Amino acid sequence: MAIEVFNRYERKFMISDEVYQKLQGCLSEHMQADEHSENGEFYTICNIYYDTPDNQLIRSSVDAKRDGRVYKEKLRLRSYGKAELTDKVFLEIKKKYRKLVNKRRTKIYLRDAYAYLETGERPVSEPFMNQQVFNEIDYMTRRMPLVPKLFLSYDRRAMFGKENREFRVTFDRNITTRRYDLGLHYGVYGDKLLPEDKWIMEIKIEHAMPMFMTELLSELQIYPVSFSKYGTEYMRYITAVQC
């Protein structure tokens, strides 16, 4: 069964092609690719972010980063690759308090997800659905009107620690966004968020970072950055609108 609740700390880094290649050789001693990334393969993650008509959620997230507030929340629909209406996808709430990320999600058929998020009427219960997560999403959607605002996808390679599977490192590239055709069933196309030679590396940990990773970051002079895919796209969008 897919994990439906995550509580972890996430640190982000922006790296070049050259640094990415160096990391692959260094990490192989301590980590291994997850089942979707064997033989160096990438898999595509697609998201539809929901927000209020005036972008309240992402505005609050961007403002929180600026003025030091500690709480952020997002609602998104996620699939792995292009999804058909009859496919199961994930409906997720992602919250961040200080530096701790909490993600809660439930499986749902894509057609039911569209209908639920448009009307608020919950679909017929299925064994694979997490009703507690639905309760939380109900509460969120009743507090504010949410509509689809952004498609965002990226190609990912993921690794986990050989001694601790909860320690994960992911590499994202080809971040693609659009503010039209807001459905997971349309496929991947749109504007690129970063130059082709830039990657977003995320380190996901429950507690302390392994010593080998700390030493590797120091050796390669890799430093954390404050980066949000949705937030970066929103700031670009606002700038374009204002011009």
N, C-alpha and C positions, 0 to 999 in steps of 0.2 A: 504493500500500500504506500502511496506517495505521502511524504511527510507534509502535514498540514499546518503545523505551528513551528515557527522558528524564533529563537531568541538569541541574538549574537551581536557582537561588535563588528563593524565593518570599517576598514580603512582603504582609501582609494589612492591610486597613483597614476600619473600619466607618463607613459614610457614610449620610447622610440622602437623602431624595428630592430635596431642594433641591440638595444638592451633586452628586448624580448628574446632574441636568439641566445644571448648569453644566459638568460635565466633558464631556458629550457634544459641546457646541459647541466646547470648547477642544481636544479630542483629534482632531477630524475633520481638522485640517490635517496632522497627523503620522501618523495611524493610519487603518486601514480595518477594517470588519467582516469577520470570517471568513465562509466560505461558508455557515455555519449561521445567521448572524446578520444577513444582509443586510436592509436596510429596517427596521432596529431590531428584528428578530424575536428571540425567545428560543427556546432549545431546552432540553428537560428531560433531566437526568442522574439516573439511578437507581442506587443502590448497595445491596448487601448486605454488611455488615461481618461478618467471621468473627473469633471470639475464643475463648478457653478458657471452660469453664463458669463459672469464677470471675473472668472479665474481666481476665485477666492482661495482655493487650496494651494495652488502653486504660488500665488502672491504671498500668502502667509509663510510658505516654506522659504521663499527667497528673502523675505523681510526678516525671518527668524535668523537666517545666516548672517545678515547684516548687523542686527542689533543684539545678537547673543541669546535670543529666546531658545528654549530647550525642547520644544515639542513640535513635531511635524506629523502630518498624516496624508495618505494618498489612497485612492481607490482605483484599481485597474483590473482589466480583463486580460488574461495571458494565455498564449498557446505556444507550442514548440513547433515552429514551422507554420505554414499556411493551414488554416483550419476550415473544414466544411461545416455547414450548419448542423449536421448530425454528429459532429465530433465532440468529445468531452474536452473542455478547457478549464482553466482555473480562474475563479473570481477571488480577488485578494484585497485585503486591507493591509497596508504597510504603515506602521507608526514608528517614529523615532523619538525617544526621550533621552536627552543629552546625547550620548554616543551609542546607546543601546537600541538596536533595531528589533522590532517585533513584527513578524509577518504571519498573518492568519489567512488561510485560504480554503476553499472548497471546490470540488469538481462540480461541473454543471455542463449540460449540453449547450453548445453555442447558441442555438436558436432560443433556448429557454433563458439564457443569460441576457440576450438582447431584449426579450419581452419583459423580463423581470426588472431590468434597469430602466426601461421606458415607462412601465405601468406601476411598478411596486408590488405586483401580485406574484407571490412565490409560486414556483412550479410544483407539480406533484412530487412528493418526496421520493427519492431513490436511495438505495442502500449506500451509494458512494458519496452522498451529500453530507456535509457537516452542518447540522442545523444550528449549532451554537454560532458558527461563523455567519450564517444567514441572519441570526438575531442581531448580531453586531452591525452587519451591513444595513439591515432595516433601520436601526437606530441612526446610523450615519445619514442615510438617504432621507429620513424624515426631518433631520435637522437642517438640511440644505438641499435645494434642487440640483441634481447632478445630471450632466449630459456628457456625451462623448466629445472630447476636445482634441485629442492628439493620438496618432498612430506613431509608435516608436519601436524599432526592431534593431537587433544587432546579432552578429555572429560571435559565438562564445566557445572557448576551450576551457575546460574545468579540470582541476586536479584536487586530490585530497591526500592528507598525510598517511603514510604507511603505518605509523604507530598511533595515529589519532585521526579517525575519519571525519571528526567534527572540524578539523582544521582544513579550510579550503582556500584555494587561490584560483581566481578566474581571470581570463583575458578576453576582453571585448573589443571588437573592431567592426568597421563597416556600419556604424550607427546611422540609421536611416529614419527620417521623420516626415510626416505630412499632416496637414490640418484639413484634409478632405478625404473622401472615401474611407470613413472611419468605421471600418469593420475588419475583423481578423480574416474573413473569408475572401478578401480582395487580393491578398498576397503582399509581397514586399516591393515597394518602390517609393520614391520620394527624394528628399534632399539629404545630403550627407552632412553630418554634424561636425566631424573632425577631418583633418587631412588624412590621406591614406596611410601615412607612415606613423600615425599616432594610435596608441592603444590605451585602454583603461584597464588597469590591473586592480582587482579588489582582493583584499585579504579578509577572510571571514573567520572569526575566532569566538569561542565561548568564554575563554579566560585569557591567560597570558600567551603572547606569541612565542612559538618555539625559538630557542636560541639560534638554531641554524638560519632561520629566516631573518632574525634581527641582524646577524652578522652579514648575511648576504646583501641586505638592503644597504648596510653601511659600506660594504666593499664596493658595490656598484653605484653608490651615491644616488640612491633612489629615495625621494622624499615624498611624504604624503601631500595630497592636494585636496582642497574642498571642491568637489565636483558632483553635480547632479545632471544626469542626461536630460530629464524633463526641465529642470531649472535653466540649464544652458540654452535649450531650444526656446524656452519661453522668453528669455532675455533677448535672444536674437529676433524672435517674432515681434516683440514690443518695439525694438529698435527700428525694424523695418516698417512697422505701422506708423511710427512717429515721423519717419523721414518724408 
